[in-house]
Amino acid sequence: MTAPTADQSAEQLPRPTRLSDVKGWFFTADQLMFDWFLAHQQDRSVSGDLLELGAYMGKSAIFLGARKRSEERFTVCDLFDSPAEDSSNSKEMKKSYATLTRRAFEANYLSFHDELPTIVQGLSSVVRDHVADGSVRFAHIDASHLYEHVHGDILSVRELLTEDGVVVMDDYRAEHCPGVAAATWQAVANEGLRPVCITGTKFYGTWGDPEPLQKALLGWLQSRKDVWHEVQYVNDAPLIRLSAKGAKEPAQPVSRHRAKAAERPPQRPAVPAQKASAVRPAGRPQRSVLRRVALDVLPPVVTRAIVSARRKGRTAGR
């Protein structure tokens, strides 16, 4: 049997010097929203743990881990290198996450934090075996894109969240994963999920009362000149839509590799070597093509005769 190729040696593991070096999709608008919701909860002493279903290489997990309070637990659930149990999920894993490994995730995460989160390696459907109901204040769902799995993740998170906990749905409108959109809006229509806001890539909602969150968020958005927003209505309920193109990112986690990268001397750009024939003293005329050929191919006696004749010709013409 051939040994698994997913495992990587230490030399191949990532060593990101900043969050943007970590592979993944976690745009400024969502960084701002993660930061705002978590800070808003902290300001109001909202207790609870953090949860992420689907981690890829750890970009959003690293960000979440930097906002975790010391007494809180952060759980990350992902298949990593484990085989999926059904053919459709296995096909999606091979297509989208062929390079995903647990060691790469851990290397990325430990570049920014001293300790790993609690890792559950397996299908997101097992998360309730590892996280207590009613214990999570903030959950990020970014695992399977298949409708039946996303629907199950939403129902699981509903039980895991605290009364006013916040859930974030990734890819709720992406054209390549309509199953996520179907499951998200079905939860709004039938499962009591109440929208708070949306960005271009993520949906933010709660099974609690969204009005206090929306009121506080609107106050913050009105103070930000670099974040565009509007209020729309879905089934007579307000929904904040926002975009942060060109906005400043919130505080970023600091990599332990950053200092080492800064210590390296800057490399000078390579300057292509000039041909000797291209560098000539100022004022010295270039030899004619005929003379260069003569010097290269003719015998010295013939060359001297040609040069002498050309000099006599110039003298006679003056």
N, C-alpha and C positions, 0 to 999 in steps of 0.2 A: 504494500500500500504506500502511495506517495505521501510524504509528510505535508501537512497543511502549509500553504504559502502565505496565509493572512498575517501570521506573526512576523514581526520586524525586529531586526537587530537594533541595538542602541544607536548605531551610527545612522540608521535610516529614520529614526523617530524625529518628529518636528521639534524645533526649538524657536518658537515665535518670539520676537522681540517686542511685539505690540499686538493688540487684539485684531487689528486689520490683517495681520499675517495668518491668522487662523482661517482655514477654508470654511466657507459657509455663507449664508444669506441672512444678515441681521442689520437692517438699514437704520439710518439715523432716526427716522420717525419712530421706529419701534424701540430703539434704545432709549429715546426720550420718554416714551410711554411706559416702558418697564420701570425706568428710573422714577417717573412721577407716581405711578401706582404704589410702588414699594415704599417710597418716601412718604406718601400720603398715609399709608397704613402705619408706618412707624411713628409719624407725628401724632397719630390718634391712638397709639399704643394697641393697635390691632395685633393680637397674638396669632400664631400659627406657623406652620412649616412651609417649605417651598418644594415644588414638584415639577419635573420636566419629563414628558413622554416623548422620546425621540431626540437624540442628542447630536447626531452626525459627528462632526469633529470637535464639538464643544464650545462653539463661539458664544451662543446665548447662555449656555450653562456657566461659562466663565464669568460672564456679566452678572448673572443671577447670584453666583457664589460670592461676588464682591459685595452684594447687598444683604447677604444673610447675617442675621444677628447671632451672637455667640451661643445663645441658648436654643437656637432653632436647628432643625434637621432639614437637610436638602437631599432629596432623593431623585436620582436620574435612572430612568428605565429605557433600555434600548436592547435590540437583538445583538448589536455588534457583530461578532463573528459566528454567532449561533445560527443554525439553519432555521428558516421559517417552517411552520408546520403545514402550510397549505401551498399548493402549486402557484396560485395567483400572487400570493405574498412573496414567495421565493423568486418569482419572475421579476417583480418590482424591485426587490433587493439587488438582484444581479444587474438590472438595468441602471438603477439610480445610485447605488451605494457600493459599487464593486470594490472600492479601495478602503472601505470603512473597517477599522479595527479598534478593539478596546484599548490596546496599548497606545495607539495614536491619540485617542481621546484623553487617556490618562496623562500622556506626556504634555499635551496642550494644556490641560487643566492645571497640572502641577508646575507649569511655567509661570502661573499667576497666583497660585494658592499653595499653602503648606500642606493641606490635607485634601484628599479626594472626597467628593460627596458620597452618600450611600448609593451604591450602584446595584441595580437589579438587572441582570442580564437575561433577557427573555422577552416574550411578547408582552405588549402593554396590557393585555387582558389579565395578567397575573399581579398587577400592581396593588390591588386591594388585599392581597395576601401579605404585603410588606408595609403598607401605609394604613394607619388607623382612620376610620371614617370620622369626618368632622374635624380633622387636624390640620388641613392645608389652607393657607390664606391666599396663595398665588400659585396657579398651575398653568403650565405652558404645554399645549398639545401639538406635537409636530412629529408624529410617528407615521403610521401607514396612511396612504392616500386613498385607500379603498373604502367605499361607503360603509360596509358592514363593520369594519374595524374602527373607523372614526366614530360611528354611531355608538359602538360599545365603549370607546374611550370617553366620550362625553357623558354617558350614563355613569361610568365609574367615577369620573371627576366630580359629578354632581353629589355623590355620596361622600367623597373625600373632603370637599371644601367646607370651610366654616360658613356660618350663616351669611356673612357679607363677603365671602371670598371671591376672588376674581379669576376667571378662566380666560386664557388667550388661545385662539385658534389660528394656526398658521395656514396659509394657502387657501383661505376660505373663498377666494374668487379666481384662482389660477385656472387657466383653460385646460391645463394638462391633468388636473385632478378634480373633475366635477363631483366626485364622490364626497369630497370635503365640503364643498358648497352645499350639496344636498343634505348632508348630515347636520351642518351648522344651522341652516335656516329651518330645517325640520325641528331641531331642538328649540328654536325660537317660537315656532308655531305650536308645537305639541308638548314640549317638555319643560316649559316654564323658564327657559333661558331668556334673560332680558339684556338687550344690547346696551352698551355704554358708549363705545366709539369704534371707529374703524380707521385703519391706515390702508395704504395700497396693498399690503400683504397680510395683515393680521386683523382679526376680529377680537374685541374685548367685551366681555359680558359678565353677568353675575346672576345668581339665583336669589339674591337679596334685592334691596331697593336701589335702583340705579340713580335715582334723582340726586341724592347728596353727592355722589361721585361726579355726576355730570355738572352739577353746579360748581363744585370746586375746580373741576378740570377746565370749565369755560373761563373761570376767573384767571387761572394760570395762563391759558391760551391767549387771552386778551392782553396779557402783559408781555407776550412774546411777539415781537415784530417779525421774527424770521420763521414763524410757523403759521401757515394758512389753515383756516378752519371754516366750517359752516355747520348749520344744524338742519338735518332733514328729518322727515317723519316716516316711520314704517308702522303701518297699522295704528296710526294716531299716537305712536310713542316716539319721543325725540331720539335722535341718533346723531352723534357728533362725527363728522368726517374731517380728517386733517391730513396735511401734507407738509413735509419738512425739507423740501429741496433747498439746499444751500444753508441749512441751519447748522449751528454749532453742536457737536456731539456732547453728551453729558460726560462727567468724569469717567475716565477709562481705567480698568484694572491695569496694574503695573507689572510687567514681566520681569522675572529674575534674570533674564538673558539680555535685558536692555543695556545695562551698564557694560557688559562684555562687548556688545556690538559697538558701543560708543568709544571704547578704548582702542579699537582698531584704527590705525592711521588711514586717512582718506587716500584712496588710490587715484593716481593721476591718470587721466585718459590717455590711452595709447596713441602716440603720434606716429603715423606711417613714415618709414625711412624714405628720405628723398634720394632719387637717383643722382649719382655724381654729376651727370650731364646737366641736371636741372639747377645746380648751384654753381654760380659763376661770379667772379669778382665784378663789382659795379664798373661799367664803362668798357668792359672787354667784349668785343663783338663775337657772336657765335660763328663758328666755322661753317662754310657753305656745305651743302650736301655733297657736292662733287669732291671737295677737299677731304671730308670725313671718309668718303669711300676710298679715295686715293690713299689716305694714310692706313686704312684697314687692309686693303687687298693688293696694292701695287708694291713692287720691289723698291727699296730705298733709292736706288739710282734713278728710276723713272720718276718717282715722286719728287725728288729734288729738281729734276729737269722741268717738270710742270710748274713747280712753285717759282723757279727762276724765270720762266717765260712769262708768268702772270705778273711778276714784279716789273719786268722790262716793259710790259704792255701798259701798266699803270703810269710808269715814268714817262713814256712817250706821249701819253694822252694829256699830261699836265701842260 
